[in-house]
């Protein structure tokens, strides 16, 4: 019992101690919290004071900046006021000067009027009469000078026109490069053997007679050995006969019935070739709107030659040259091209219609509804009709340029070949020459020398000597370039 009591008393004592300890700890925590709160309040107060100081400092800086800005604005305002005052003073000064100037002008006008009145009174002439007399005197004095000046300008214009014309022609000929070989239509056929000759003649000549009747061409097999010669004024018929005989010889069957069949076939083939040739020529030149009948006549010129020059090729070449010249001088390019392309169409029917080919061509062009400018240009491309339009003159120039170029026609070709041979002979007449070639239509002689006999310095002297001999022994238009070539070649063979 006593033990229990002692235990109870001990428990009570322990509980009382615990309560007392807790109370002591609570009092200590409160004190500590109060200290922390007081410290925080002190720190917050310091922060607020510091922020106030910074705000005051910023406000002071802003006030200073505003003050400086106000000062600058005040200075600018004062400067503007001063400048405005100066401008007002200048304006007032200018107004005074203008007034003075107006007064001076009025005085000058008054003085001039008085002087003019005095002069008119002294000369007994009005201003208008004096001006007319002065103009008459001036015209009389300078009339002779004006006549001389006009003559000088006319001469200069004539010289410039000639130089301009030469430049245009040279430019057109330089741009138009074509073959210089003459072309002929085929008028003879080679026979394979005598048996073929007999088959063409036929029994009692019936085959050759049938050929002549069907084609309208004279066929001669005995005049030239191994050849069949065709003779006709109509070049188209001659081509039909040529094609017929070629087809018969290739086929081998030759009798009157077969001949008529082949002639019909050959005619159709030649007709297609004629139509195609005319259309191709117009397309090549770049012109449209030519009547089909004129294109047909143009195509027939494929089988016509003039002094060995194919007339269709000649016309096509002329059209290109005429287009270039017309462009340079400002003429109608289309009229010039069409007129030059068709200028010789009369030659396609000269064996059927009497008259000169340029008159016939003009009548045909008029018949098929071509313009008057084209008709006139076709008719006036020879000298018996005066050329009255620029396009007609262009056709004349292009015709001369195409027909007269070296090698275009037989007569020119003979002279051209002779001149080429003479140039080469002059070059090879000197020692040390290996080969010589006349090129560029006789405008250049290219001489190849032997390098072991002619050195570089001797080559220069040789070129001068050849040029001197050409100048003294030949007659030629323009200039000829002598080009001496010396080269050394080392050749070895690997075996």
C-alpha positions as CSV (number, residue, x, y, z in Angstrom):
1,X,0.0,0.0,0.0
2,X,2.8,2.3,1.0
3,X,4.6,1.3,-2.2
4,X,1.6,2.2,-4.3
5,X,1.2,5.5,-2.6
6,X,4.9,6.2,-3.1
7,X,4.5,5.4,-6.8
8,X,1.5,7.7,-7.1
9,X,3.3,10.5,-5.5
10,X,6.2,9.9,-7.8
11,X,4.0,10.1,-10.9
12,X,2.4,13.3,-9.7
13,X,5.8,14.8,-9.0
14,X,7.0,13.9,-12.5
15,X,3.9,15.3,-14.2
16,X,4.3,18.5,-12.2
17,X,7.9,18.8,-13.4
18,X,7.0,18.2,-17.0
19,X,4.3,21.0,-16.8
20,X,6.7,23.4,-15.3
21,X,9.4,22.6,-17.9
22,X,6.9,23.1,-20.7
23,X,5.8,26.5,-19.3
24,X,9.5,27.6,-19.1
25,X,10.1,26.5,-22.7
26,X,7.0,28.4,-23.9
27,X,8.1,31.6,-22.2
28,X,11.5,31.3,-23.8
29,X,10.0,30.8,-27.4
30,X,7.8,33.9,-27.0
31,X,10.8,36.0,-26.1
32,X,12.7,34.7,-29.0
33,X,9.8,35.4,-31.5
34,X,9.4,38.9,-30.1
35,X,13.0,39.5,-30.8
36,X,12.8,38.2,-34.3
37,X,9.7,40.3,-35.0
38,X,11.4,43.4,-33.7
39,X,14.5,42.6,-35.9
40,X,12.3,42.2,-38.9
41,X,10.5,45.4,-38.3
42,X,13.8,47.2,-37.9
43,X,15.1,45.7,-41.2
44,X,11.8,46.6,-43.0
45,X,12.1,50.1,-41.7
46,X,15.7,50.4,-43.1
47,X,14.5,49.1,-46.5
48,X,11.7,51.7,-46.6
49,X,14.1,54.5,-45.7
50,X,16.5,53.4,-48.4
51,X,13.8,53.2,-51.0
52,X,12.6,56.7,-50.1
53,X,16.1,58.0,-50.4
54,X,16.5,56.4,-53.9
55,X,13.1,57.8,-55.0
56,X,14.1,61.2,-53.8
57,X,17.4,60.9,-55.7
58,X,15.6,59.8,-58.9
59,X,13.1,62.6,-58.6
60,X,16.0,65.1,-58.2
61,X,17.7,63.7,-61.4
62,X,14.4,64.0,-63.3
63,X,13.9,67.6,-62.2
64,X,17.5,68.5,-63.3
65,X,16.9,66.9,-66.7
66,X,13.6,68.8,-67.1
67,X,15.4,71.9,-66.2
68,X,18.1,71.3,-68.8
69,X,15.4,70.6,-71.4
70,X,13.6,73.8,-70.6
71,X,16.8,75.7,-70.9
72,X,17.5,74.2,-74.4
73,X,13.9,75.0,-75.5
74,X,14.3,78.5,-74.3
75,X,17.5,78.9,-76.2
76,X,16.0,77.5,-79.4
77,X,13.0,79.8,-79.0
78,X,15.2,82.8,-78.6
79,X,17.3,81.8,-81.7
80,X,14.1,81.4,-83.8
81,X,12.9,84.8,-82.7
82,X,16.2,86.3,-83.7
83,X,16.2,84.6,-87.1
84,X,12.6,85.7,-87.7
85,X,13.6,89.2,-87.0
86,X,16.5,88.9,-89.4
87,X,14.2,87.5,-92.1
88,X,11.8,90.4,-91.6
89,X,14.6,92.8,-92.0
90,X,15.9,91.1,-95.2
91,X,12.3,91.0,-96.7
92,X,11.9,94.7,-96.0
93,X,15.3,95.4,-97.7
94,X,14.4,93.2,-100.7
95,X,11.1,95.1,-101.1
96,X,12.9,98.4,-101.1
97,X,15.4,97.0,-103.8
98,X,12.5,95.8,-106.0
99,X,10.9,99.2,-105.8
100,X,14.2,100.8,-106.8
101,X,14.6,98.3,-109.7
102,X,11.1,99.0,-111.0
103,X,11.9,102.7,-110.9
104,X,15.1,102.1,-112.8
105,X,13.3,100.0,-115.4
106,X,10.7,102.7,-116.0
107,X,13.5,105.3,-116.4
108,X,15.3,103.0,-118.9
109,X,12.1,102.5,-120.9
110,X,11.5,106.2,-121.0
111,X,15.1,106.9,-122.2
112,X,14.9,104.1,-124.8
113,X,11.6,105.6,-126.1
114,X,13.1,109.0,-126.4
115,X,16.2,107.7,-128.1
116,X,14.1,105.8,-130.6
117,X,11.9,108.8,-131.3
118,X,15.1,110.9,-131.9
119,X,16.6,108.3,-134.2
120,X,13.4,108.0,-136.2
121,X,13.2,111.8,-136.5
122,X,16.9,112.0,-137.6
123,X,16.7,109.0,-140.1
124,X,13.2,109.9,-141.3
125,X,12.4,106.2,-140.9
126,X,10.1,104.2,-138.7
127,X,11.3,101.2,-136.7
128,X,9.6,98.8,-139.1
129,X,11.1,100.5,-142.2
130,X,14.6,100.5,-140.7
131,X,14.3,96.8,-139.9
132,X,13.3,96.0,-143.5
133,X,16.2,98.1,-144.9
134,X,18.6,96.4,-142.5
135,X,17.4,92.9,-143.5
136,X,17.8,93.8,-147.2
137,X,21.3,95.0,-146.7
138,X,22.2,91.9,-144.7
139,X,20.7,89.6,-147.3
140,X,22.6,91.3,-150.1
141,X,25.9,91.1,-148.1
142,X,25.6,87.4,-147.2
143,X,23.8,86.1,-150.3
144,X,27.1,85.1,-152.0
145,X,28.3,83.4,-148.8
146,X,25.1,81.5,-148.5
147,X,25.3,80.3,-152.1
148,X,28.9,79.0,-151.4
149,X,27.8,77.4,-148.2
150,X,24.9,75.6,-149.9
151,X,27.2,74.3,-152.7
152,X,29.6,73.0,-150.1
153,X,26.9,71.3,-148.1
154,X,25.5,69.7,-151.3
155,X,29.0,68.4,-152.3
156,X,29.5,67.0,-148.8
157,X,26.0,65.4,-148.9
158,X,26.8,63.8,-152.2
159,X,30.1,62.4,-150.9
160,X,28.5,61.2,-147.8
161,X,25.7,59.6,-149.8
162,X,28.2,57.8,-152.0
163,X,30.2,56.5,-149.0
164,X,26.9,55.5,-147.3
165,X,25.8,53.6,-150.4
166,X,29.2,51.8,-150.6
167,X,28.9,50.9,-146.9
168,X,25.4,49.5,-147.4
169,X,26.4,47.4,-150.4
170,X,29.6,46.0,-148.8
171,X,27.6,45.1,-145.6
172,X,24.9,43.3,-147.7
173,X,27.5,41.4,-149.8
174,X,29.5,40.5,-146.7
175,X,26.4,39.1,-144.9
176,X,25.2,37.2,-148.0
177,X,27.6,34.4,-148.6
178,X,26.7,31.8,-151.3
179,X,28.3,29.4,-153.6
180,X,30.1,30.9,-156.7
181,X,29.9,27.8,-158.9
182,X,27.7,28.0,-162.0
183,X,25.0,25.5,-162.3
184,X,23.5,24.0,-165.5
185,X,20.5,22.0,-166.1
186,X,21.2,18.4,-167.4
187,X,20.7,18.2,-171.2
188,X,22.6,15.0,-171.9
189,X,22.4,11.5,-170.6
190,X,25.0,8.8,-170.7
191,X,24.1,5.4,-172.2
192,X,25.1,2.3,-170.5
193,X,25.9,0.4,-173.7
194,X,25.0,0.3,-177.4
195,X,22.2,-2.2,-176.7
196,X,20.4,0.4,-174.6
197,X,20.9,2.9,-177.4
198,X,19.1,0.5,-179.8
199,X,16.3,-0.1,-177.4
200,X,15.8,3.7,-177.0
201,X,15.6,4.0,-180.8
202,X,13.4,1.0,-181.1
203,X,12.4,-0.9,-184.2
204,X,12.4,1.5,-187.1
205,X,12.7,4.4,-184.6
206,X,9.3,3.9,-183.1
207,X,10.5,4.3,-179.5
208,X,12.4,7.5,-180.0
209,X,9.5,8.9,-182.1
210,X,7.1,8.1,-179.3
211,X,9.4,9.8,-176.8
212,X,9.6,12.9,-178.9
213,X,5.9,13.1,-179.4
214,X,5.1,12.6,-175.7
215,X,7.7,15.0,-174.4
216,X,7.9,17.6,-177.2
217,X,11.7,17.4,-177.0
218,X,14.2,16.6,-179.8
219,X,16.2,13.5,-178.8
220,X,19.5,12.9,-180.6
221,X,21.4,9.6,-180.0
222,X,23.8,9.7,-182.9
223,X,25.5,13.1,-182.5
224,X,27.6,12.2,-179.5
225,X,28.9,8.7,-178.9
226,X,27.5,7.0,-175.8
227,X,25.2,10.0,-175.0
228,X,21.6,11.0,-175.5
229,X,21.3,14.7,-176.1
230,X,18.0,16.5,-175.3
231,X,17.2,19.8,-177.2
232,X,14.2,22.0,-176.3
233,X,13.5,25.7,-175.7
234,X,11.2,24.6,-172.8
235,X,13.4,23.7,-169.8
236,X,10.5,21.9,-168.0
237,X,9.9,19.6,-171.0
238,X,13.6,18.9,-171.2
239,X,13.5,17.8,-167.5
240,X,10.5,15.6,-168.1
241,X,12.3,14.0,-171.0
242,X,15.5,13.5,-169.0
243,X,13.6,11.9,-166.1
244,X,11.6,9.7,-168.5
245,X,14.7,8.3,-170.2
246,X,16.3,7.7,-166.8
247,X,13.3,5.8,-165.6
248,X,13.0,3.8,-168.8
249,X,16.7,2.8,-168.7
250,X,16.4,1.8,-165.1
251,X,13.2,-0.2,-165.7
252,X,14.4,-1.8,-169.0
253,X,11.0,-2.0,-170.6
254,X,10.9,0.4,-173.5
255,X,8.0,0.5,-175.9
256,X,5.5,3.1,-176.9
257,X,2.8,2.1,-174.4
258,X,5.3,2.1,-171.6
259,X,6.8,5.4,-172.7
260,X,3.4,7.2,-172.5
261,X,2.9,5.8,-169.0
262,X,6.4,6.8,-167.8
263,X,6.1,10.3,-169.4
264,X,2.8,10.9,-167.4
265,X,4.5,9.8,-164.2
266,X,7.6,12.0,-164.9
267,X,5.3,15.0,-165.6
268,X,3.6,14.6,-162.3
269,X,6.9,14.2,-160.5
270,X,8.3,17.3,-162.1
271,X,5.1,19.3,-161.4
272,X,5.5,18.5,-157.7
273,X,9.1,19.4,-157.8
274,X,8.3,22.8,-159.4
275,X,5.6,23.6,-156.8
276,X,7.9,22.6,-154.0
277,X,10.8,24.6,-155.4
278,X,8.6,27.8,-155.6
279,X,7.2,27.4,-152.1
280,X,10.7,26.6,-150.6
281,X,12.1,29.7,-152.2
282,X,9.4,31.9,-150.8
283,X,9.8,30.3,-147.4
284,X,13.6,30.7,-147.5
285,X,13.3,34.4,-148.2
286,X,10.6,34.8,-145.6
287,X,7.7,36.3,-147.6
288,X,4.1,35.3,-147.7
289,X,1.1,36.2,-149.7
290,X,2.5,35.4,-153.2
291,X,-0.1,34.0,-155.6
292,X,0.2,30.3,-156.3
293,X,0.4,31.0,-160.1
294,X,3.5,33.2,-159.5
295,X,5.0,30.6,-157.2
296,X,4.5,28.0,-159.9
297,X,6.4,30.2,-162.4
298,X,9.1,30.8,-159.8
299,X,9.5,27.1,-159.3
300,X,10.0,26.6,-163.1
301,X,13.1,28.8,-162.9
302,X,14.8,25.9,-161.1
303,X,15.4,24.4,-164.5
304,X,16.4,27.6,-166.2
305,X,19.9,29.0,-166.4
306,X,21.3,32.3,-167.5
307,X,24.9,32.2,-168.6
308,X,25.3,29.1,-166.5
309,X,23.8,30.7,-163.4
310,X,20.7,29.0,-162.0
311,X,17.9,31.6,-162.2
312,X,16.0,30.4,-159.1
313,X,19.2,30.4,-157.0
314,X,20.0,33.8,-158.5
315,X,16.6,35.2,-157.5
316,X,16.7,33.7,-154.0
317,X,20.2,35.2,-153.4
318,X,18.9,38.6,-154.8
319,X,16.0,38.6,-152.4
320,X,18.3,38.2,-149.4
321,X,20.6,40.9,-150.6
322,X,17.6,43.2,-151.3
323,X,16.2,42.7,-147.9
324,X,19.5,43.7,-146.2
325,X,19.8,46.8,-148.4
326,X,16.2,47.8,-147.9
327,X,16.6,47.5,-144.2
328,X,19.7,49.8,-144.2
329,X,18.1,52.5,-146.4
330,X,14.6,52.4,-144.8
331,X,12.8,51.0,-147.9
332,X,9.9,48.6,-147.8
333,X,11.6,45.3,-147.1
334,X,8.6,43.1,-148.1
335,X,8.2,44.8,-151.5
336,X,11.9,44.7,-152.2
337,X,12.1,41.0,-151.3
338,X,9.1,39.9,-153.4
339,X,10.1,42.0,-156.4
340,X,13.6,40.6,-156.4
341,X,12.4,37.1,-155.9
342,X,10.0,37.4,-158.9
343,X,12.0,39.7,-161.1
344,X,12.9,36.9,-163.6
345,X,9.6,35.0,-163.7
346,X,9.2,36.2,-167.2
347,X,12.0,33.9,-168.2
348,X,9.8,30.9,-167.4
349,X,7.5,31.8,-170.3
350,X,9.8,33.6,-172.8
351,X,9.6,30.5,-175.1
352,X,5.8,30.9,-175.1
353,X,5.2,34.7,-175.0
354,X,7.1,37.2,-177.1
355,X,8.8,40.1,-175.5
356,X,11.4,41.0,-172.9
357,X,11.3,38.9,-169.8
358,X,11.0,41.9,-167.4
359,X,8.0,43.3,-169.2
360,X,6.4,39.8,-169.3
361,X,7.1,39.4,-165.6
362,X,5.5,42.7,-164.8
363,X,2.4,41.9,-166.9
364,X,2.1,38.5,-165.1
365,X,2.4,40.1,-161.7
366,X,-0.3,42.7,-162.6
367,X,-2.5,39.9,-163.9
368,X,-2.4,38.0,-160.7
369,X,-3.2,41.0,-158.5
370,X,0.2,42.0,-157.1
371,X,0.7,45.6,-155.9
372,X,1.8,48.4,-158.2
373,X,5.1,48.9,-156.4
374,X,6.0,45.2,-157.0
375,X,5.0,45.4,-160.6
376,X,7.1,48.5,-161.2
377,X,10.1,47.1,-159.4
378,X,10.0,43.9,-161.6
379,X,9.6,45.9,-164.8
380,X,12.3,48.5,-164.0
381,X,15.1,46.1,-163.1
382,X,16.6,46.8,-166.5
383,X,17.5,50.2,-167.9
384,X,14.8,50.5,-170.6
385,X,12.3,51.5,-167.8
386,X,13.2,54.3,-165.4
387,X,13.1,53.2,-161.7
388,X,11.0,55.7,-159.7
389,X,10.8,54.0,-156.3
390,X,13.5,53.0,-153.8
391,X,12.5,49.4,-154.0
392,X,13.0,49.4,-157.8
393,X,16.5,50.7,-157.4
394,X,17.2,48.1,-154.7
395,X,16.2,45.4,-157.2
396,X,18.6,46.8,-159.8
397,X,21.4,46.9,-157.3
398,X,20.8,43.4,-156.0
399,X,20.6,42.0,-159.6
400,X,23.9,43.6,-160.4
401,X,25.5,42.4,-157.2
402,X,24.3,38.8,-157.7
403,X,25.0,38.5,-161.4
404,X,28.4,40.2,-161.5
405,X,30.1,38.4,-158.5
406,X,33.1,36.2,-159.5
407,X,32.1,32.8,-160.7
408,X,28.4,33.6,-160.9
409,X,28.2,33.3,-164.7
410,X,30.2,31.7,-167.4
411,X,31.8,34.8,-168.8
412,X,32.9,36.0,-165.4
413,X,33.9,32.5,-164.4
414,X,36.5,32.3,-167.3
415,X,38.1,35.6,-166.3
416,X,37.9,34.6,-162.6
417,X,39.7,31.3,-163.2
418,X,42.3,33.0,-165.4
419,X,43.0,35.5,-162.7
420,X,43.3,32.8,-160.0
421,X,45.8,30.8,-162.2
422,X,47.8,34.0,-162.9
423,X,48.0,34.8,-159.2
424,X,49.3,31.3,-158.4
425,X,51.8,31.4,-161.3
426,X,53.2,34.7,-160.1
427,X,53.7,33.3,-156.6
428,X,55.4,30.0,-157.6
429,X,57.8,31.9,-160.0
430,X,59.9,32.8,-157.0
431,X,62.6,30.5,-155.5
432,X,61.9,28.5,-152.4
433,X,58.2,28.2,-152.9
434,X,56.6,24.9,-152.2
435,X,52.9,25.6,-153.0
436,X,50.7,28.6,-153.7
437,X,46.9,28.9,-153.5
438,X,44.7,31.7,-154.6
439,X,41.7,31.8,-152.2
440,X,38.9,34.1,-151.1
441,X,37.8,34.8,-154.8
442,X,41.3,36.0,-155.6
443,X,41.5,38.4,-152.7
444,X,44.3,36.4,-151.0
445,X,47.3,34.4,-152.2
446,X,48.5,31.9,-149.6
447,X,52.2,30.9,-150.2
448,X,53.8,28.0,-148.5
449,X,57.6,28.1,-148.5
450,X,60.3,25.6,-147.9
451,X,61.7,26.3,-144.4
452,X,65.2,25.1,-145.2
453,X,65.5,27.7,-148.0
454,X,63.5,30.6,-146.7
455,X,64.0,32.0,-143.2
456,X,61.7,34.3,-141.3
457,X,63.3,37.6,-142.6
458,X,63.4,36.3,-146.1
459,X,59.7,35.4,-145.8
460,X,58.9,39.0,-145.1
461,X,60.9,40.2,-148.1
462,X,59.3,37.5,-150.2
463,X,55.8,38.7,-149.4
464,X,56.8,42.2,-150.4
465,X,58.3,41.0,-153.7
466,X,55.3,38.9,-154.6
467,X,52.9,41.9,-153.9
468,X,55.1,44.2,-156.0
469,X,55.1,41.8,-158.9
470,X,51.3,41.4,-158.7
471,X,50.9,45.2,-158.7
472,X,53.1,45.6,-161.8
473,X,51.8,42.7,-163.9
474,X,48.1,42.4,-163.1
475,X,44.9,44.4,-163.2
476,X,42.4,43.7,-160.4
477,X,39.8,45.4,-158.3
478,X,40.4,46.1,-154.6
479,X,43.4,44.7,-152.8
480,X,45.1,41.2,-152.8
481,X,46.6,39.9,-149.5
482,X,49.9,38.0,-149.9
483,X,50.2,35.5,-147.0
484,X,53.6,33.8,-146.7
485,X,53.6,30.7,-144.4
486,X,56.8,29.1,-143.1
487,X,56.7,26.2,-140.8
488,X,59.1,23.4,-139.7
489,X,57.8,20.0,-139.0
490,X,59.7,17.2,-137.2
491,X,58.4,13.7,-138.0
492,X,59.7,10.5,-136.6
493,X,58.3,6.9,-136.4
494,X,58.3,4.6,-133.4
495,X,58.9,1.1,-134.5
